[in-house]
Amino acid sequence: MPVTIGTSGRAVTPLRPTGFVEVEGERFEAKLAPGMVVSVEAGGIVVVIGVDRFGLLVRAVGEVPRPESLTGFGTSLTSHAIPNAEDAEKRWKQERWENRVQIAFIIILAAIFPIVGGFAYGLEGLLLGFILDLGAIPFLYFFGGLLP
């Protein structure tokens, strides 16, 4: 059965504000829509109010007293690209791997300046290498996009 606006589901993981929900027997990545409730514990009941590029938008059942009053109530969301839990987990693992590679690169780069400076110019070169590190890492962060 397709997921529609107003369908209720169950939080599989805590939503703070993101996590996973089960709706109509299928697991989806979900995000709490802005409202009074800022988290829902695992097992809590949620109502689907929409979809965005990250997955389903949901609210705690207490924030939606009448689901039929929601704009677009009953509208099928299956025509939209709803990432399911498997896709979300693959994306999360890939991003985690990329972040680890980027951090390893920064650590190696940060070690190179002082080592080269120390061998080439002694103590002054070592200190200069550390000073270059202080400038290079923020540069890579802001302009190189190397850190998350």
MONORFEN-V593192 format. One line per field, one symbol per residue. psi: psi as a letter, one per 40 degrees, with the letter a starting at -180 (. if undefined). A space follows every 10 residues. Layout:
psi: ???
//
This chain:
psi: hihihehiah hdiihgeiai ihhfeihiii hhihadheih iheihihhea iaeeaihiii ddegdgdeei hehehheddi ghhidddddd dddddddddd dddddddddd dddddddddd eadddddddd dddddddddd dddefei.
//
